[in-house]
Amino acid sequence: MAPTLNGEVDIVIPTIRSLNFLENWRPFFEPYHLIIIQDGDPTKEIKVPEGFDYELYNRNDINRILGPKANCISFKDGACRCFGFLVSKKKFIYTIDDDCFVAKDPSGKEIDALAKHLENLTKPSTPYYFNTLYDPYREGADFVRGYPFSLRAGVPTAVSHGLWLNIPDYDAPTQLVKPLDRNTSVGSNRYVDAVLTIPKGTLYPMCAMNLAFNRELIGAAMYFGIMGDGQPLGRYDDMWAGWCTKVVCDHLGYGVKTGLPYLWHSKASNPFVNLKKEYNGLFWQEEMIPFFQSVILPKKCTNAQECYLELAKQAKEKLGPVDPYFNNLADAMVTWIEAWEEFNAPANVKNGSA
């Protein structure tokens, strides 16, 4: 397993309620620093169990810290979590939702999800040639016959995308027709004991409830857009960030892994509420996904910030005609990068403040 790395990891949690769920995670999270983003009413008191090292930001804090740039951070939406990515100074970020708990593997052993994410992130990825034994760097695995020796060093891993037991991550229409669907770790093949690298050129629907990434490599592109209150779109924040980061990773030569670790997703959201939030996205995704599939970033883009600004430019050109929302989203992407560069200027990184 990967080393603890507790001095290099922040755990980012968006929430509207007291964080009693952390008691379940105490053995695994207590050594780490938490960044809690309180969504909704900033006057509401959020209680955090004793013993955790944390900082808590509400909407008033976001407005005070970012000033006019605060409009790039979503309100009344889980996308507010990206403010935590912005203020963090750590190499690795793990983000989790407050309705997620420690899962058990088929043997009954509790899964240390964060440790597995760190293992994924500190081992290479293989996006250029698929290994049929999945992750060749995992203990007990290796490269199969026919795998080019020139590619066996792999590339740095930028994103580790974990999965869920119990409540699946479904869209509203699927929730409505399959309300009783559950992933279980016992008696089925739905717990898949595998990690694989998503191939270059392949997109995937990223879910933020069990997600870790290397902030130094890809953090500038891990922006969840403007969703929720006052916006015509919701529940596409993590998918937008997933499409953006995958395109950037492909361009810069980084890897994205998916599979282990699992956590236990305890609460299904209301499908009728979700349908209202997703309604436009169900149509727009038929434009968004082809856009990302066809994006070509110029060679002059050599880091995540430059790539993301180019993505914003192309999104405005190609998706702006679909709906004015995408013009606003592209502008917010630029604002996000401006804020990112302010918070990550050398002096700010050294001093640990913005």
Summary of the structure (lengths in Angstrom):
residues: 354
radius of gyration: 19.5
end to end distance: 33.9
largest distance: 60.5
contacts: 1142
relative contact order: 0.14
helix: 40%
strand: 17%
